[in-house]
């Protein structure tokens, strides 16, 4: 991580791991994953695009970029860059061989902010009314540290991220009415529609917001903004601006206090999205609760409580997005909620594993990563493709469907698979 890791935790709450986790050997060898990794390495060119000029609805970008998926002849084709997909896709290629592509993807995101004063959902004219979960500061520091970028580059990039923070994520008026309650922000869309604001969350769709996304302060979004504030403090210190760094540290601390007041349930040991209209916490247990672990919001006691709550989500094939099938899934005509039980998603596994590692829970991180690798690999070995999402409750069965057709050859799945192989198999 780009921020100092908290002290190693010496006392942890006892917890009982489900029996199915106790296998003699969950580890995979380099030989086990060799064919899959070769497939992934050879798949990146299929996901790479270069489109330097505006063309009808597709926006021009100065550098090559990655699209989420490609399948020849598929009706749901991608040719545009997506905000949070881009961050996760590069996690599998933060190496010298991919430097030009990785830096170019980030520069494209910065370019869209410079040009449009928003990093849009995707590089389409019709997707500019909303953004996606903000990873810009994290992306910048990942690139800064991975490639030894100079301070001049860091200053320019971080100032653009600070501008995005102020204009988009803490905006108070249309088209960015996101800062709405006690210094915390919500997901939004310029059309002021709940379903489109939910699409900005990236969780399209989920039971978390009860189809009233504009009414909620999401725990993941505000964790990401806390991370922005800590990242800005870090960058300003690197640049020699201690006074500015202290201002950002104070902003982060203020957000942390408010998040814990509104979103943390001491009784349940979990974070929940906050309905600021009703002034009450939501009731859906979801993996969004682990974003504060990733961002460094929590103290050691809270970290222990969250790790103890993993059993709500952990299944044979990994972590389910929510802890149970929601009632709405049984209602005829209800919006499909693919960001829910029994589905598991690569970016959420990445966030949880990184959060566990941050607080010293390395055995838990390894167990979760290995389950996810097994699920991905078993499907690949049988079907010769990687999926957008997986059924982690019954890994041999297809995932629950969403509002758009299921995707294969999926970028962030490929990337997280490769990243976990590097961390948990190669080393």
C-alpha positions as CSV (number, residue, x, y, z in Angstrom):
1,X,0.0,0.0,0.0
2,X,1.1,3.6,-0.4
3,X,0.4,4.5,3.2
4,X,2.3,3.1,6.3
5,X,0.9,-0.2,7.5
6,X,-0.5,-0.1,11.0
7,X,1.3,-2.0,13.8
8,X,1.1,-5.7,13.6
9,X,-1.9,-6.9,15.5
10,X,-1.0,-9.0,18.5
11,X,-4.5,-9.9,19.8
12,X,-7.4,-11.0,17.6
13,X,-10.9,-12.2,18.3
14,X,-11.2,-15.9,18.1
15,X,-13.3,-17.1,15.2
16,X,-14.4,-20.4,13.8
17,X,-13.6,-21.1,10.2
18,X,-16.3,-23.1,8.3
19,X,-15.3,-26.8,7.9
20,X,-15.0,-26.6,4.2
21,X,-12.0,-24.2,4.5
22,X,-9.9,-26.8,6.3
23,X,-8.3,-28.6,3.4
24,X,-4.9,-30.3,3.6
25,X,-3.5,-28.3,0.7
26,X,-5.3,-25.4,-0.9
27,X,-2.1,-24.1,-2.6
28,X,-1.6,-24.2,-6.3
29,X,1.7,-24.6,-8.1
30,X,3.2,-22.5,-10.9
31,X,2.6,-25.5,-13.1
32,X,-1.1,-25.6,-12.2
33,X,-1.7,-22.1,-13.4
34,X,0.8,-21.9,-16.3
35,X,-1.7,-22.5,-19.1
36,X,-4.2,-20.0,-17.7
37,X,-1.6,-17.3,-17.2
38,X,-0.4,-17.8,-20.8
39,X,-4.0,-17.4,-22.0
40,X,-4.3,-14.2,-20.0
41,X,-1.0,-12.8,-21.3
42,X,-2.1,-13.5,-24.8
43,X,-5.5,-12.0,-24.2
44,X,-4.4,-8.5,-23.4
45,X,-4.0,-7.4,-27.0
46,X,-7.6,-8.4,-27.6
47,X,-8.6,-5.9,-24.9
48,X,-6.3,-3.1,-26.1
49,X,-7.6,-0.2,-28.1
50,X,-6.3,3.0,-29.6
51,X,-8.9,5.7,-30.6
52,X,-7.3,9.1,-30.7
53,X,-10.1,11.1,-32.2
54,X,-13.8,11.6,-31.3
55,X,-16.0,9.4,-33.4
56,X,-19.8,9.7,-33.0
57,X,-20.3,8.7,-29.3
58,X,-16.8,7.3,-28.7
59,X,-14.5,9.9,-27.2
60,X,-10.9,10.2,-28.4
61,X,-8.1,9.4,-26.0
62,X,-4.4,10.2,-26.5
63,X,-3.0,6.8,-25.4
64,X,-3.8,3.1,-25.8
65,X,-6.3,1.8,-23.3
66,X,-8.0,-1.4,-22.1
67,X,-11.6,-2.4,-22.5
68,X,-13.4,-4.6,-20.0
69,X,-14.1,-7.6,-22.2
70,X,-13.9,-9.0,-25.7
71,X,-15.7,-11.9,-27.3
72,X,-15.9,-12.2,-31.0
73,X,-19.5,-11.9,-32.2
74,X,-20.9,-11.0,-28.8
75,X,-23.9,-8.6,-28.9
76,X,-22.6,-6.6,-26.0
77,X,-19.4,-5.2,-27.4
78,X,-16.9,-2.9,-25.6
79,X,-14.7,-0.3,-27.3
80,X,-14.6,2.3,-24.5
81,X,-12.4,2.9,-21.5
82,X,-14.1,2.4,-18.1
83,X,-12.9,4.2,-14.9
84,X,-12.8,1.6,-12.2
85,X,-12.2,-1.3,-14.6
86,X,-9.1,0.4,-15.7
87,X,-7.7,0.5,-12.2
88,X,-8.2,-3.2,-11.6
89,X,-7.0,-4.3,-15.0
90,X,-3.6,-2.8,-14.5
91,X,-3.1,-4.6,-11.2
92,X,-2.0,-7.6,-13.2
93,X,0.6,-5.7,-15.2
94,X,2.4,-3.3,-12.9
95,X,5.8,-4.4,-14.3
96,X,8.4,-2.9,-16.7
97,X,7.1,-4.8,-19.7
98,X,3.7,-3.0,-19.4
99,X,4.9,0.4,-18.3
100,X,3.8,2.3,-21.5
101,X,0.3,0.8,-21.4
102,X,-0.2,1.2,-17.7
103,X,0.9,4.8,-17.6
104,X,-1.0,5.5,-20.8
105,X,-4.3,4.2,-19.2
106,X,-3.8,6.5,-16.2
107,X,-3.0,9.5,-18.5
108,X,-6.2,8.8,-20.4
109,X,-8.2,9.1,-17.1
110,X,-6.4,12.3,-16.3
111,X,-7.0,13.6,-19.8
112,X,-10.8,13.0,-19.4
113,X,-10.8,15.1,-16.2
114,X,-8.8,17.9,-17.8
115,X,-11.1,18.0,-20.8
116,X,-14.5,17.4,-19.2
117,X,-14.0,18.1,-15.5
118,X,-15.1,14.6,-14.7
119,X,-13.7,11.1,-15.2
120,X,-16.8,9.7,-16.8
121,X,-18.3,6.2,-16.3
122,X,-16.7,5.4,-19.6
123,X,-15.4,7.2,-22.7
124,X,-18.8,7.6,-24.4
125,X,-20.7,10.9,-24.7
126,X,-23.8,9.2,-23.3
127,X,-22.0,7.9,-20.2
128,X,-20.7,11.3,-19.0
129,X,-23.5,12.1,-16.7
130,X,-21.9,10.0,-14.0
131,X,-18.5,8.7,-12.9
132,X,-17.5,5.4,-11.3
133,X,-15.9,4.5,-8.0
134,X,-13.0,6.9,-7.6
135,X,-9.6,5.2,-7.7
136,X,-7.6,8.1,-9.2
137,X,-5.3,8.9,-6.3
138,X,-4.6,5.2,-5.7
139,X,-3.8,4.7,-9.4
140,X,-1.5,7.7,-9.4
141,X,0.5,6.4,-6.4
142,X,0.6,2.9,-7.7
143,X,2.2,4.2,-10.9
144,X,4.5,6.7,-9.0
145,X,5.9,3.9,-6.9
146,X,6.0,1.1,-9.4
147,X,7.8,3.1,-12.0
148,X,9.8,5.7,-10.0
149,X,8.0,8.6,-11.7
150,X,9.5,12.0,-10.8
151,X,8.1,14.7,-8.5
152,X,7.1,16.9,-11.4
153,X,4.9,14.1,-12.8
154,X,3.5,13.4,-9.3
155,X,2.6,17.1,-8.7
156,X,0.7,17.4,-12.0
157,X,-1.2,14.1,-11.5
158,X,-2.0,14.6,-7.9
159,X,-3.3,18.2,-8.5
160,X,-5.7,16.8,-11.1
161,X,-6.9,14.2,-8.6
162,X,-7.4,16.9,-6.0
163,X,-9.4,18.9,-8.5
164,X,-11.5,15.8,-9.2
165,X,-12.1,15.4,-5.5
166,X,-13.3,18.9,-5.1
167,X,-15.3,19.3,-8.3
168,X,-16.9,15.8,-8.6
169,X,-16.8,13.9,-5.3
170,X,-17.4,16.8,-2.9
171,X,-19.5,18.9,-5.2
172,X,-22.6,20.5,-3.8
173,X,-24.4,21.6,-6.9
174,X,-25.5,20.1,-10.2
175,X,-24.0,18.4,-12.1
176,X,-22.1,17.1,-9.1
177,X,-24.4,17.1,-6.1
178,X,-22.6,14.5,-4.1
179,X,-21.6,16.0,-0.8
180,X,-25.0,16.0,1.0
181,X,-24.8,15.1,4.7
182,X,-22.3,15.7,7.5
183,X,-19.4,15.9,5.2
184,X,-20.0,12.6,3.5
185,X,-20.8,11.9,-0.2
186,X,-23.2,9.8,-2.2
187,X,-23.2,8.3,-5.7
188,X,-25.0,10.5,-8.2
189,X,-26.1,11.0,-11.8
190,X,-26.8,14.2,-13.6
191,X,-30.3,12.9,-14.4
192,X,-31.0,12.6,-10.7
193,X,-32.3,9.0,-11.1
194,X,-31.8,6.4,-8.4
195,X,-30.9,3.6,-10.8
196,X,-28.3,5.7,-12.7
197,X,-26.8,6.8,-9.4
198,X,-26.5,3.1,-8.5
199,X,-24.8,2.5,-11.8
200,X,-22.2,5.0,-10.8
201,X,-21.4,2.8,-7.8
202,X,-20.3,0.1,-10.2
203,X,-22.6,-2.3,-8.4
204,X,-25.3,-2.4,-11.0
205,X,-27.3,-3.7,-9.5
206,X,-27.3,-4.5,-5.8
207,X,-29.7,-4.8,-2.9
208,X,-27.6,-2.4,-0.8
209,X,-29.5,0.7,-1.7
210,X,-33.1,-0.7,-2.0
211,X,-33.2,1.0,-5.4
212,X,-32.9,4.4,-3.7
213,X,-29.2,5.0,-4.3
214,X,-29.5,8.8,-4.1
215,X,-30.6,8.5,-0.5
216,X,-27.5,6.6,0.7
217,X,-24.0,7.5,1.8
218,X,-22.1,4.4,0.6
219,X,-19.4,3.0,2.9
220,X,-17.2,2.1,-0.1
221,X,-17.3,5.6,-1.7
222,X,-16.5,7.3,1.5
223,X,-13.7,4.9,2.2
224,X,-12.3,5.7,-1.2
225,X,-12.5,9.4,-0.4
226,X,-10.7,8.8,2.9
227,X,-8.0,7.1,0.9
228,X,-7.9,10.2,-1.4
229,X,-7.3,12.4,1.6
230,X,-4.6,10.2,3.0
231,X,-3.0,9.9,-0.5
232,X,-3.0,13.7,-0.9
233,X,-1.3,14.1,2.5
234,X,1.3,11.6,1.4
235,X,1.9,13.3,-1.9
236,X,2.1,16.8,-0.4
237,X,4.8,15.6,2.0
238,X,6.7,14.1,-0.8
239,X,6.5,17.4,-2.5
240,X,7.6,19.3,0.6
241,X,4.2,20.8,1.5
242,X,3.8,19.9,5.2
243,X,1.1,22.4,5.9
244,X,-1.1,21.1,3.0
245,X,-0.4,17.6,4.2
246,X,-1.7,18.3,7.6
247,X,-4.9,19.8,6.2
248,X,-5.5,16.6,4.3
249,X,-4.8,14.5,7.3
250,X,-7.3,16.5,9.3
251,X,-9.9,16.0,6.5
252,X,-9.3,12.3,6.6
253,X,-9.6,12.1,10.4
254,X,-12.9,14.1,10.2
255,X,-14.3,11.7,7.6
256,X,-13.2,8.7,9.7
257,X,-15.0,10.0,12.8
258,X,-18.2,10.6,10.9
259,X,-18.1,7.3,9.1
260,X,-17.7,5.4,12.3
261,X,-20.5,7.4,13.9
262,X,-23.0,6.8,11.1
263,X,-21.9,3.5,9.4
264,X,-20.2,1.3,12.1
265,X,-22.4,-1.1,14.0
266,X,-20.7,-2.1,17.2
267,X,-23.4,-4.7,17.8
268,X,-22.7,-6.5,14.4
269,X,-19.1,-5.6,14.0
270,X,-19.8,-4.4,10.4
271,X,-20.0,-1.2,8.4
272,X,-23.3,-0.4,6.6
273,X,-24.4,2.2,4.0
274,X,-26.2,5.1,5.7
275,X,-29.6,6.3,4.5
276,X,-29.3,10.0,5.3
277,X,-33.0,10.7,4.3
278,X,-34.2,8.2,7.0
279,X,-31.2,8.8,9.2
280,X,-30.6,5.1,9.7
281,X,-28.1,2.5,8.6
282,X,-29.0,0.1,5.9
283,X,-29.4,-3.6,6.8
284,X,-27.6,-5.4,3.9
285,X,-24.4,-7.2,4.8
286,X,-22.1,-6.7,1.9
287,X,-18.4,-6.8,1.0
288,X,-18.5,-3.0,0.8
289,X,-18.0,-3.2,4.6
290,X,-14.4,-4.2,4.0
291,X,-13.4,-1.1,2.0
292,X,-12.6,0.7,5.4
293,X,-10.1,-2.2,6.0
294,X,-8.4,-1.6,2.7
295,X,-8.4,2.2,3.1
296,X,-7.0,2.1,6.7
297,X,-10.0,3.7,8.3
298,X,-10.4,1.1,11.1
299,X,-8.5,0.5,14.3
300,X,-7.2,-2.8,15.4
301,X,-10.3,-3.8,17.3
302,X,-12.6,-3.0,14.4
303,X,-10.2,-4.9,12.1
304,X,-10.7,-8.0,14.3
305,X,-14.4,-7.7,14.2
306,X,-14.5,-7.3,10.4
307,X,-12.3,-10.4,10.0
308,X,-14.6,-12.3,12.3
309,X,-17.4,-11.3,10.0
310,X,-15.8,-12.9,6.9
311,X,-17.7,-16.1,7.7
312,X,-20.9,-14.3,6.6
313,X,-19.6,-14.2,3.1
314,X,-17.1,-17.0,2.7
315,X,-18.1,-20.0,0.7
316,X,-16.5,-22.9,-1.1
317,X,-15.5,-20.7,-4.1
318,X,-14.7,-17.5,-2.4
319,X,-16.5,-14.5,-1.0
320,X,-20.1,-13.8,-2.0
321,X,-20.9,-10.1,-2.5
322,X,-23.7,-10.2,0.1
323,X,-24.3,-12.7,2.8
324,X,-27.7,-14.2,1.6
325,X,-30.1,-14.2,-1.3
326,X,-32.2,-11.1,-1.0
327,X,-36.0,-11.2,-0.9
328,X,-36.1,-8.9,-3.9
329,X,-34.6,-11.7,-6.0
330,X,-37.8,-13.6,-5.7
331,X,-40.1,-10.7,-6.7
332,X,-41.3,-11.1,-10.3
333,X,-40.1,-8.2,-12.5
334,X,-37.6,-7.0,-9.9
335,X,-34.3,-5.6,-11.1
336,X,-31.7,-8.4,-11.3
337,X,-29.0,-7.9,-8.6
338,X,-25.9,-9.5,-9.9
339,X,-23.8,-7.7,-7.2
340,X,-25.2,-10.0,-4.5
341,X,-25.2,-13.6,-3.3
342,X,-24.3,-16.1,-4.8
343,X,-21.9,-14.1,-7.1
344,X,-18.3,-13.3,-6.4
345,X,-16.3,-10.6,-8.2
346,X,-12.6,-10.1,-8.8
347,X,-12.3,-6.5,-7.7
348,X,-14.0,-7.2,-4.4
349,X,-11.7,-10.2,-3.7
350,X,-8.8,-7.9,-4.5
351,X,-10.0,-5.2,-2.0
352,X,-10.7,-7.7,0.8
353,X,-7.4,-9.5,0.4
354,X,-5.5,-6.2,0.3
355,X,-7.4,-5.0,3.4
356,X,-6.5,-8.3,5.3
357,X,-2.9,-7.9,4.3
358,X,-2.8,-4.3,5.5
359,X,-3.8,-5.3,9.0
360,X,-1.6,-8.4,9.3
361,X,-4.2,-11.1,8.6
362,X,-2.0,-12.9,6.0
363,X,-3.3,-16.4,6.5
364,X,-6.9,-15.2,5.9
365,X,-5.7,-13.2,2.9
366,X,-4.0,-16.3,1.4
367,X,-7.0,-18.6,2.0
368,X,-9.4,-16.2,0.3
369,X,-7.0,-15.6,-2.6
370,X,-6.5,-19.4,-3.1
371,X,-10.2,-20.1,-3.1
372,X,-10.7,-17.4,-5.7
373,X,-7.8,-18.8,-7.8
374,X,-9.3,-22.3,-7.6
375,X,-12.7,-21.1,-8.7
376,X,-11.3,-19.2,-11.7
377,X,-8.9,-22.0,-12.7
378,X,-11.5,-24.8,-12.4
379,X,-13.9,-22.9,-14.7
380,X,-11.0,-22.1,-17.1
381,X,-9.8,-25.6,-17.3
382,X,-13.3,-26.8,-18.1
383,X,-14.6,-24.0,-20.4
384,X,-11.3,-22.3,-21.6
385,X,-12.6,-18.8,-20.6
386,X,-12.5,-16.5,-17.7
387,X,-15.8,-14.9,-16.5
388,X,-16.9,-11.5,-15.4
389,X,-18.2,-13.0,-12.1
390,X,-18.5,-16.4,-10.6
391,X,-21.0,-18.4,-8.5
392,X,-18.9,-18.9,-5.3
393,X,-21.6,-20.9,-3.5
394,X,-21.7,-23.6,-6.2
395,X,-18.6,-22.8,-8.2
396,X,-19.4,-25.4,-11.0
397,X,-22.6,-23.6,-11.8
398,X,-23.0,-20.3,-13.8
399,X,-23.3,-17.0,-11.9
400,X,-26.6,-15.3,-11.3
401,X,-27.5,-13.1,-14.3
402,X,-27.6,-9.3,-14.3
403,X,-29.3,-6.6,-16.4
404,X,-26.9,-7.1,-19.2
405,X,-25.5,-10.3,-20.9
406,X,-22.9,-12.2,-19.0
407,X,-19.3,-11.5,-20.2
408,X,-16.3,-13.7,-20.8
409,X,-12.7,-12.9,-21.4
410,X,-13.0,-10.3,-18.6
411,X,-10.2,-7.9,-17.9
412,X,-10.4,-7.4,-14.2
413,X,-10.8,-11.2,-13.6
414,X,-7.7,-11.9,-15.7
415,X,-5.8,-9.1,-13.9
416,X,-6.6,-10.2,-10.4
417,X,-5.9,-13.8,-11.2
418,X,-2.5,-12.8,-12.5
419,X,-1.8,-10.5,-9.5
420,X,-2.8,-13.3,-7.0
421,X,-0.5,-15.7,-8.9
422,X,2.4,-13.3,-8.6
423,X,1.8,-12.7,-4.9
424,X,0.7,-16.2,-3.6
425,X,2.3,-18.6,-6.0
426,X,5.5,-17.0,-7.5
427,X,6.7,-15.8,-4.2
